[in-house]
């Protein structure tokens, strides 16, 4: 028999005393003691009974002592937990008052008055004069506010006013209207393609006047005029001047004359093969945001391996300063303007800093080699191949 979960050891012993009535045990107390040791739920009582070899009377008294000790432990733990509990804190009257004041300052989104209302909202069952819907006034109409944010301000080329020789464009909105709250976008009526006719306007943000150039084709709405100038170290300035002179003699760069909306900084780095020489790199990350890419596909290594299947003789041609072989249109050169300690310069030919340069150059070389057999290119690297020496030489002469 087992002691039930809800009964005590005394109750368990009483239940055991009723069982031996129909049995002829030589020692009933010994049998009851054995059943208590085997079936009790207290491990402490079982250990003590087996260790001290107690009789039934002492076993029951020991069970009572163990029960009293467990009760005392439970009472002390409850007292400890009660002391550790956080005492009751009085409500913060100041905080509740401030919250009630904030609630008083809230405005109703339907009528524009104070919220909550003492009675029903004045806009209830009223029809909006703007969207003809119920339960709000026209001043609080969400449809009207959304359209005001999307309202386009046209910049007219005929409204240009200039005092310093630059073409500046002003918005057709009045000063009171431009200071109203809401976001505005600017559209351009005039067709501008030259640097001298870039659409400019003046907007007011937080009571500050800002001159901006209106973007007519890039993915951003407002184009920054300049970027932060990066100082050139003194110990490389002579080398920078020599490199600029060399590039100018090779007809790669030219002096930038007049105002320009784009000025990019440069980074001077030593050449890997010759540390005494430098390389001028233009940081055009911001200018590249306004450049539209042609999105030509560049072949992968797998494409080239497929074309080279069966070839046994190869030659490699490497174009020197390949990007500089492509000349930029005069109308597009202003985007490549960069600043140095000896003034502003701009590229006349395709440079490495332009984001669309690799795909443009790849496509131009691909078009130049179109129709030739046994020739493929990957950027400025051209590979000529053939199944034998004779075929290879014929393909190479066709390329040259």
Buried (B, 14 or more C-beta within 10 A) or exposed (E): EEBEEEEEBEEBBEBBEEBBEEEEEEEBBEBBBBBBBEBBEBEBBBEBBEEEEBEBEBBBEBBEEBBEEEEEEEEEEEEEEEEEEEEEEEEEEEEEEEEEEEEEEEEBEBBBEEBEEEEEBEBEEBBBEBEEEEEBBBEBBEEBEEEEEEEEBBBBBEBBEEEEEEBBBEBEBEEEEBEEEEEBEBEBBBEBEEBEBBBBBBBEEEEEEEEBBBBBEEEEEBBBBBBEEBEBEEEBBEBBBEBBEEBBEEEBBBEBEEBBBBBBBBEBEEEEEEEEEBEBBBBBEBBBBBBEEEEBEEBEEEEBEEBBEEBEBEBEBEBEEBBBBBEBEEEBBBBBBBBBEEEBBBBBBBBBBBEBBBBBBBBBBBEEBEEEEBBBBBBBEBBBBBEEEEBBBEBBEBBE
